[in-house]
Amino acid sequence: MQAPVIMGIVNVTPDSFSDGGLFLDAGAAVEHGRRLAAEGAAILDIGGESTRPGSEGVPEDEELRRVLPVVEQLAGGEARISIDTTKSAVARAALEAGATIVNDVSGFRFDPELPGVVAAAGADCCLMHMLGEPRTMQDDPRYDDVVSDVKSFLEERLAFAVDQGVGEERVWLDPGIGFGKTVDHNLELLRRLDEIVAIGRPVVIGTSRKSFLGRLAGGRDETHRLPGTIATNVLALERGATVFRVHDVAQNADALRVATATFRLDVGEGA
């Protein structure tokens, strides 16, 4: 079993669902990123545009204003830098400033120039499944079979990325928990995550503090969803996920470290 990789979330936004406004100031965001790295984040995912359900887009110049100072100050530290964006201009500037990963929630659907930017930089990328766009994705989402549909989408996006010059070994895949999915859809994706893993690329899981965890736990708000986040991450680890995108790095890192040791014992890898 591959050791889990923690991706710490750095939202430089006023309106993200869980921590919007807390790190809008560049100095606060940089301090937060350094703290997450010290707690065990191997990657810091820096975003300047909220993609919560119902959110509207952010102009390119505003997104650049938010994220570039943070990328510049965190690049070169212990953690790799990921830029969470759907815009080629933002990705290009962030990569030039020291980012090495592009995390695109649209799966290269929103900006036709973004795959070329990633390919030219030799960067890694994460392509996610989302139904439609953030503004409308939770408006009655429906699938024939959510796992099969998401798998087909990710396979098609992987092939598209490779066709655009991105090395297959550079592509990670994210089933998009909470992005155009009901509670049942999310649970089915987690239950059958091994089918997504079977595509053969690293799988990224982002359940951290999401609303379906609160509903399953009897109405917990986002500040009380850490136990549910840990539970889903441990389940996803057992089913083959590699990268875990979280707000609470230290607690998730501890849980995944213990789970990894246990799974290794189960398959006779150590004592």
C-alpha positions, 0 to 999 in steps of 0.5 A: 500500500502506498503511503497516503499523501496529505493535501492541505487546503489554503482557501484565499477566499471570502466565501468558501463554505467552511473557512471563507474569509479566515485566510483572505489576507495573504499573510494569514494564508501564508502562515496557515499554509506553513502551519499545515506543512508543519502538521504533515501536509506534503501538498498545499492546495491554494485557491482563490475562487470558491467552488461551493454549491451555488457559487459564482465565478471570480474575475481572473485578475482578482483570482490572481491578486489573491493567490499569487502572493501566497504561492510566491511565499510558500513555494520552495518550502517543505510542501509542494504547491498546488494551484486550485484553478480552472483558468489557464492564466492563473495556472501559468502565473502560479506555475511560474511562481513555483507551483508544480500541480494544477488542481482543476475541478472542471477536469479541463472543461472550462478553459481550452488553454489549460491543458497546454499550460500544464503540458508545457510546464511539465506539471502534475494535474488533478482532474475532477468530476463535477456535474455542470458548474458550481452554480448549478451542480446541486440542482437535482443531480441524477446519474444512471449509475454514479460510479460508472458515469464518473469513471467513464468521465474520468477515463475520457478526461484522462485520454483528453489530457494525454492527447493534449500533451500531458504525460499520463504519469502526470495525471491524478483523478478525483471523483468529486465528492459533493460536486453534483452528488446527493448523499447517496451518490457520495456514499456509493462512490466511496463504497465502490472507490476501487472501481475508480482506482482501477483506472490506474492513476492516483485518486484524490479524495476531498470529503473534508467538512462537507455537508453530506457528513453533517447530514449523516451525523444528525445535522453537524455544522462544518466545524463539527465534521472532523470525525466524519472526514476521518472516517471517509478518508480511512475508508477511501485509503482502504479502497486505494485512494492516494491523496487526501485533501483536508482542512484538518491536517494533523488529525487526518495525518494521524488517522491515516498513519495508523490505518496504513500501519494496520492495513500493512499488517493485514497483508503481512508487510511488517510487524 
